[in-house]
Structure formats: C-alpha cells, structure tokens
Amino acid sequence: MNKKNNISILMAILAAALYAISSPFSKILLKELSPTMMAALLYLGAGIGMSIIGFIQKKLGKENKELSLTKKELPYVVGMITLDIAAPIFLMIGLSSTTAANASLLNNFEIVATSLIALFIFKEKISKRLWLAICFVTVSSTILSVDDISSFSFSAGSLFVILACFSWGLENNCTRMLSDKNPLEITVIKGFGSGLGSLMIALFLKEFGGSMLYISGALFLGFIAYGLSIFFYVYAQRELGAAKTSTYYAVAPFIGVAISLVLFKEIPSISFIAALIIMIAGTYLASTDAQ
C-alpha cells in the first residue's frame, strides 16, 4: 500500500470521525429545530465555514492548484445538491422518532447503498469479501429496523434513516465523479446549494424558526460534521473510489453510538447488541478488503 493510499485512508477515517458527532448532537438540537430547518442549517454551516477557510487561504496567498468545476460536471453537481437536500431531511425525521444510537449504527447502511450503486450504475468492481460485508451490514440494519419482532413491523424512524442512506449512497457516487476537482469548491457548493434548498422547504412548510443559540449550534455543527467531513471525504475518494471510501467511513456510526450511549444514557437492548456485533463483523470485512 503506497503513501498516497495511506493518506487517503487517514482522510476517510478523519471524515468519519468528524461526521460521527452529527447524529447525537443533532438529536439535542431537534428538541427546538424542525427536521427541515436542522438539515438546512447543517449544510449552510458547512458552506459558510468552508467559504471562510477559502477566504483565509486566499488572503494568505496560498496558491490553489486544484481544478475548478466545468459545465461538463453540471449533471453530477445538480444530482449531488438534490440528494443532499433529501438525505439530511430524511435523517432528521428518522432521528426525531428513533434513538440517536440506533440512527448512528444504521448509518452504516450507506456502505450497502454506495457499493451497490457504484457497481450497477458506475461499474466499480466489488470483491467477494465486500459482498459478504454488505450481507452482514444488511442483516444488522434489518434487526435495527424491526420495531416488533413478533409482528415483524418496521420502525418508521429507522426506515427514514435507511432512506437517507440510499440518498447519500447515490450522492457519494455523484461526488466521486467530481473528486478530481477542487474539494473546497465542491464542499462550498454542496453547503450553500443543499442548505438553501432545505431552507426553502422549511419556509414552505412553515417550519422556519428557533432560538439563536440553537441556530448557531446547528451552523457550527454543520461546519464541523458536514463541511470538514465532506472536504476530507472528497480527497479520499480520489485515490480509493466511492465504494472503498465508504467502507473506511463506516467507523463513524460506531463513534456516534458511543457518544449517544454516554450522552443520553441509553440502555442498549439485546437486539441492538446483536445488531452491533453483526455490524462490527461487516465493517471489519469491508475495511480490510484488499481490492
């Protein structure tokens, strides 16, 4: 494994660690902010924060050798923004009706979505080991989604989180097609495009509002958990590809689970513990895949 590859892996893990704080702290902010408003603020925070970083870089005279986006990439940019409007709204709706730990662990279903879309639409290769990992993650996600085993009914909150994962899975592949371009520019476009889109939805639904403390907290969380995370994720995709990057990114839910269990003093159920063990096995298989 070369040095460039190692740096990309570290960036993917760093992106995961930053994103991990999103679910538990969003759960707190959702006490006052609506799901659509929360989604808007997270991405606007990312756009504003990364714009400030870009401004500082320019003032310091740091030469930017990155390639800018062109009209050729417009379809992927539109797809990326549209999916980034839908995904966090789905996640916030899911978070409002399920536990933060459950939502954090379910986020790993993004591996399945990203890998399958990378295979069937973008023709990336998937190894037998990664297929096995996908099976483990799917089984774990199913256990987490079942609300009542005796009647086999599904939790609405969990289903919304999985819907968010599918949206982000497709979005990851759109972003992969842009990964050779300037990561800072991509993150700023993601932030403002998706943030303003979600904000318009919040206004339309008359869900706009919240105290300045909660709004400021959501913006700052967006900068850290979305802005910086996306920035490092795009860099990682250049070397690793969409499917492989998502497997390293899979450490995020486990960090999120740990924070959630401590923060909310949630007592995990037997089914949650079983799902956690299966998810760990699937994540291990995915992250150690040599392909």
C-alpha positions in Angstrom: 0.0 0.0 0.0 1.6 3.3 -1.1 1.9 6.5 0.9 -0.7 8.3 -1.2 -3.2 5.5 -0.4 -2.4 5.6 3.3 -3.0 9.4 3.4 -6.4 8.8 1.6 -7.4 6.2 4.2 -6.5 8.5 7.0 -8.6 11.3 5.4 -11.6 8.9 5.0 -11.3 7.9 8.7 -10.9 11.6 9.8 -14.0 12.5 7.7 -15.9 9.7 9.5 -14.8 10.8 13.0 -16.0 14.4 12.3 -19.3 13.2 10.9 -19.8 10.9 13.9 -20.8 13.7 16.2 -23.7 14.7 13.9 -26.4 12.3 15.0 -26.1 12.6 18.8 -25.8 16.4 18.8 -28.5 16.8 16.1 -30.8 14.8 18.4 -30.3 17.5 21.1 -30.9 20.4 18.6 -34.0 18.7 17.2 -35.7 19.5 20.5 -36.3 23.0 19.2 -35.5 22.9 15.5 -37.6 21.1 12.9 -36.0 18.4 10.7 -36.0 20.5 7.6 -34.7 23.6 9.4 -32.0 21.4 11.0 -30.9 19.9 7.7 -30.7 23.4 6.2 -28.6 24.8 9.0 -26.2 21.8 8.9 -25.4 22.4 5.2 -25.4 26.2 5.4 -22.9 25.8 8.3 -20.7 23.7 6.1 -20.9 26.2 3.2 -20.2 29.3 5.4 -17.4 27.6 7.3 -15.6 26.3 4.2 -16.1 29.7 2.5 -14.3 31.4 5.4 -11.4 28.9 5.1 -11.2 29.6 1.4 -11.1 33.3 2.1 -8.3 32.9 4.6 -6.3 30.8 2.2 -6.7 33.5 -0.5 -5.6 36.2 1.9 -2.6 34.2 3.0 -1.6 34.0 -0.7 -1.7 30.2 -0.8 -1.8 29.1 -4.4 -4.7 26.9 -5.3 -3.6 24.3 -7.9 -6.9 22.4 -7.8 -9.1 22.1 -10.9 -12.4 24.0 -11.0 -15.7 22.5 -11.9 -16.9 22.9 -15.5 -20.3 22.7 -17.4 -19.4 19.0 -18.1 -19.9 18.2 -14.4 -23.2 20.0 -14.1 -25.4 16.9 -14.1 -23.4 15.4 -11.2 -23.4 18.8 -9.3 -27.3 19.0 -9.7 -27.6 15.4 -8.6 -25.3 15.9 -5.6 -27.2 19.0 -4.4 -30.6 17.5 -4.9 -29.7 14.3 -3.0 -28.0 16.4 -0.3 -31.3 18.2 0.3 -33.3 15.0 0.6 -30.8 12.9 2.7 -30.4 15.1 5.8 -34.1 15.8 5.9 -34.8 12.0 5.9 -32.1 11.6 8.6 -33.5 14.3 10.8 -37.1 12.9 10.5 -35.7 9.5 11.4 -33.7 10.9 14.4 -36.8 12.6 15.7 -38.5 9.2 16.2 -35.7 6.8 17.0 -32.7 6.7 19.4 -29.5 8.5 18.4 -27.5 5.3 18.9 -29.9 3.4 16.6 -29.7 6.0 13.9 -25.9 6.2 14.2 -25.5 2.5 13.7 -28.0 2.4 10.9 -25.9 5.0 9.1 -23.6 2.1 8.1 -26.3 1.0 5.6 -24.7 3.7 3.5 -21.9 1.2 2.7 -24.5 -1.1 1.1 -26.2 1.7 -0.9 -22.9 3.3 -2.0 -21.4 -0.1 -3.1 -24.4 -1.3 -5.0 -24.9 2.0 -6.8 -21.1 2.0 -7.6 -21.5 -1.5 -9.0 -24.7 -1.2 -11.0 -24.6 2.4 -12.2 -20.9 3.4 -12.2 -19.4 -0.1 -12.9 -17.0 -0.2 -9.9 -15.8 -3.7 -9.1 -16.9 -5.3 -5.8 -14.9 -8.2 -4.3 -16.4 -11.4 -2.7 -15.2 -10.1 0.7 -17.1 -6.8 0.2 -20.2 -8.7 -0.9 -20.1 -10.6 2.4 -19.6 -7.4 4.3 -22.7 -6.0 2.6 -24.7 -9.0 3.7 -23.7 -8.6 7.3 -24.5 -4.8 7.3 -27.9 -5.5 5.7 -28.8 -8.2 8.3 -27.7 -5.8 11.1 -29.7 -2.9 9.6 -32.8 -5.2 9.3 -32.5 -6.1 13.0 -32.3 -2.4 13.9 -35.3 -1.5 11.8 -37.7 -4.1 13.2 -39.8 -2.5 15.8 -41.7 -5.6 16.9 -40.2 -9.0 16.1 -43.4 -10.9 17.0 -45.5 -9.0 14.4 -42.4 -8.1 12.2 -43.4 -4.4 11.9 -40.8 -1.8 11.0 -39.8 1.3 12.8 -40.7 4.4 10.8 -37.7 6.3 12.2 -35.3 3.5 11.1 -36.8 3.4 7.7 -36.3 7.1 7.2 -32.6 6.7 8.3 -32.2 3.9 5.7 -33.9 6.1 3.1 -31.3 8.8 4.0 -28.5 6.2 3.5 -29.8 5.4 0.0 -29.9 9.0 -0.9 -26.3 9.6 0.4 -25.2 6.4 -1.3 -26.2 7.8 -4.7 -24.9 11.2 -3.7 -21.5 9.6 -2.9 -21.2 8.3 -6.4 -22.1 11.6 -7.9 -19.4 13.2 -5.7 -17.0 10.5 -6.8 -17.3 11.8 -10.4 -16.2 15.3 -9.2 -13.4 14.1 -6.9 -10.6 15.3 -9.2 -11.9 18.8 -8.9 -11.3 21.3 -6.0 -12.6 19.7 -2.8 -13.1 23.2 -1.2 -15.2 24.4 -4.1 -17.3 21.1 -4.1 -17.9 21.5 -0.3 -19.0 25.1 -0.6 -21.4 24.3 -3.5 -22.8 21.4 -1.5 -23.2 23.5 1.6 -25.0 26.5 0.0 -26.9 24.6 -2.6 -28.3 21.9 -0.3 -28.6 24.3 2.6 -30.7 26.9 0.7 -32.8 24.2 -0.9 -33.7 22.7 2.5 -34.3 26.3 3.9 -36.8 26.9 1.1 -38.6 23.7 2.0 -38.6 24.7 5.7 -40.1 28.1 4.8 -42.7 26.4 2.5 -43.7 24.1 5.3 -43.7 27.0 7.8 -41.1 25.2 9.9 -38.7 28.1 9.9 -37.7 29.3 13.4 -35.7 28.6 16.6 -33.6 30.4 19.1 -30.3 32.0 18.1 -28.5 29.6 20.5 -29.9 26.5 18.7 -29.4 28.0 15.2 -25.8 29.0 16.0 -25.2 25.5 17.4 -26.6 23.8 14.3 -24.5 26.1 12.0 -21.3 25.2 14.0 -22.2 21.5 14.0 -22.7 21.7 10.2 -19.2 23.2 9.7 -17.5 20.5 11.8 -19.6 17.4 11.0 -20.5 18.2 7.4 -18.1 20.9 6.0 -14.8 19.5 7.2 -16.0 15.9 6.8 -17.1 16.4 3.2 -13.8 18.1 2.4 -11.7 15.2 3.6 -14.1 12.6 2.1 -13.7 14.1 -1.4 -9.9 13.9 -1.1 -10.1 10.3 0.0 -12.4 9.3 -3.0 -9.7 10.4 -5.5 -7.5 7.5 -4.6 -9.9 5.0 -3.1 -13.1 5.3 -5.2 -16.7 5.6 -3.9 -17.2 2.0 -2.6 -13.9 1.7 -0.8 -14.0 5.2 0.8 -17.5 4.3 2.2 -16.0 1.3 4.0 -13.4 3.3 5.9 -16.1 5.9 6.6 -18.0 3.1 8.3 -16.2 3.8 11.6 -18.4 6.9 12.0 -21.5 5.1 13.3 -19.6 3.3 16.0 -18.2 6.6 17.3 -21.7 8.0 17.1 -23.1 5.1 19.0 -20.5 5.5 21.8 -21.3 9.2 22.1 -25.0 8.6 22.1 -24.9 5.9 24.8 -22.9 8.2 27.0 -24.7 11.4 26.2 -28.3 10.1 26.5 -27.6 7.3 29.0 -29.4 4.9 26.6 -29.5 1.3 27.7 -29.0 -0.9 24.6 -31.5 -3.7 24.0 -30.5 -7.3 23.3 -31.4 -6.9 19.6 -29.2 -3.7 19.4 -26.2 -5.6 20.9 -26.8 -8.4 18.4 -27.0 -5.9 15.5 -23.9 -4.1 16.8 -21.8 -7.4 16.8 -23.0 -8.3 13.2 -22.3 -4.7 12.1 -18.8 -4.8 13.5 -18.1 -8.1 11.6 -19.4 -6.5 8.4 -17.4 -3.3 8.9 -14.3 -5.3 9.6 -14.7 -7.3 6.4 -15.3 -4.1 4.4 -12.5 -2.1 5.8 -9.9 -4.9 5.4 -10.9 -5.7 1.8 -7.7 -5.7 -0.2 -9.3 -4.7 -3.5 
